Amino acid sequence: MTEHDCCTRGSVHTGTPVGEIIKIAGLDTYVSRNTNANGRAIFFLHDAFGWTFINNRLLADTFAAQANVDVHLPDLLEGDGIPESAISSGNFDWGTWMSRYDNEI
């Protein structure tokens, strides 16, 4: 097991995200709105699986609903999140993926 193997273990949640996709500062951003937010918002910084990973979107929806805020989940990896299939297969080339980011991550 490598030092990163723990990052590809886990489960994929089920559900249907309720947010919308907009652009913020040129980045695609998933936004989950709450009608009681009254201008309050949080930015949800995703993990290595990226902004499209259903777990992250469902968490954003839960945060919005329970905290009465709008939640913004920007695509910080610009479409290069680790594929969801890495969880089921447990097989992912961390070295190649990490080398694309130098010391940014």
N, C-alpha and C positions, 0 to 999 in steps of 0.2 A: 504494500500500500504506500502511495506517495503522500506527501504532506497535503495535497489538494484533494485526495480521494473523498474526504468527508464532505466536500462541497457538492458532490454529485449524488449524495445519498439523501433520500427524503421521499416525499410524496407530492403528487400533483393534485391540487384541490379541484373540486368540481363546482360548477355554478356558472352563471351568466353575468359577466361584468355589465354595469349599467351606465358607465361613463361615456364621454365623447372624446374625440381626438381633435386637438387644435394645434396651432403653431405658437410657440413662445420663444422669442429670440432665435428663430430659425430652426428650433428643435421640435419634432413631433412630440406632443405631450398628451397623455391620457389625463382627463380631468373628470373627477367624480364630484358632482355638485350636491350641496345641501341647501334647501330653500331657506333654512334658518341661519345660514352662515353669516349674513350681515357684513360681508366684506372680509371675514376671517378666512385665512387659508394656510395650508401647510404644504411644503414641498416634500414629497416622498422620494428619497434617493434609493433607487433599486439596487439589488445585488447583481452578481455577475450574469444572472439569467436574463437580465434586461427588462425593459418596460413592457414588452408584449407577453411575458410569462404570466399565465392566468393567476398564479398565487399572488403576484404583486398587484395585479389589477383588483382582485377580490379584496385584498388587504386595504387598498386605497378606498374602495367602496365602503368597507367596514369602518375605517377611520372617519370618513365623511359622515356616515350615518350616526355614529356614536359620539363624535366630538362636535357635531354641528358646525363643521367647517367644509370649505371646498378643498379638495386634495388634488395637487398637481404632481404627476408622475412623468417627468421628462425623459426622453430617450438619450441618456448620457453616453451610451456606447454607440450611438448612431447606427443602430441595426445590427450590431455585432455581439449580441448577448449569447451566452452559451446555450446551445439548443436543448430544449426540453428532453429530447431523446437521451441525453447524457445521464439523466436520472434513472431511466429504466435499464439502460445498457451498462451504466457504470464505467463506460469507456469514453474518455475524452482526452485529447492531446493538449494538456495544459501548457506545455512549453511553447508550442506554436502560438496559441492564443495569447499568452502573456507577453510574448516577444513583440506583438503588435503594439503594445502599450508602454514599452520601456518601463519607466518608473511612475507612470501616470496613475496606476491602480495600486 
